[in-house]
Amino acid sequence: GDGIPDLSDTPAPAGPPRLAIQILDQRAILELTAAPGQAAAIAQPPKLLPADWTTVSTFAVTNRLHRIEVPLPMAPAFWRARVE
């Protein structure tokens, strides 16, 4: 309660899930921020319209920040995350 975060402080409430994308070398790094204990899925469509999303990764969120690395596609790409 002294303003310095430590183990005795009550954790801040978790915000809504958030997906961030970073391009590094020839990889796309997807960073999902979500509350631990939830099930998550990352999906990508082969083309935007019509959007036919294909799941590329499923996992249980174990850390507040979860990183997934995928090869950088040759064409523009879209990803989405579903957290339950």
N, C-alpha and C positions, 0 to 999 in steps of 0.2 A: 503494500500500500504506500510505499515511499516514492513511487514514480520510477523506480529502477526495476525493470523486469527481472524476476527470478522465480523459482519454483513455488514460492509461497503466495504469489499473486494469482488471482482468478484469471483464467485465460480469456482473451477477448472472444466475443462471439464470432463464429465463422461467417464469412460473407458468402455471396452466391458463387457457384463454380465459375472459373474463368479459364479460357484456353488462349494461350499466347503462342505465336509461331516465330521462330528465329531461323534464319538461313545462315549456315556456317559451312564453308567449303562446299562440298557437294552433298550436304545433308540438310534436311529440314528437321529442326528440333521443336517438338510440340511440348509445351509445358502446361500441364493441367493443375490448377490450384483448386482443391476441394477438401471437404472435411474427411478425415480418415474414417475408415469403416464403411464407406459407400462403394457400390459397384459402379464401374465406369466403362465406357466403350468409346473408341475413336473410330469414326467412319469417314470414308472418302468416296465421292461418286466418280465413275469413269468419265463423265461429262456433266456439265451443270444442268442442262435441260434436255430431256426430263431428268430430274435428279433421282437417280437410283443408287442410294447410298449403300456401300459395301463396308462391313465392319473389318477394320484392319488390325485392331487390338482390343482385347478386353482384359480387365484387371480389377483387383480390389485396391482401393486407395489406402495406402499404408502410411504415407507421409502427406503433409499438407501440400507439398509440391511434388508432382510426379512428372518425370521427363521421359519422352519417347523419341527416339531418333529414327528417321526414315530416309531412304535415298531421295535426293532431290529429283522430282519428275521433270521430264523434258518439256512439258506443256504446263500452262497455268493449272494450279490445283486448288482444291477446296477441301477443308477438313471440318468436322464438327465433333463435339464431345457430348455424350449423354451420361449423366450422373444420376443414380437412383439411390 
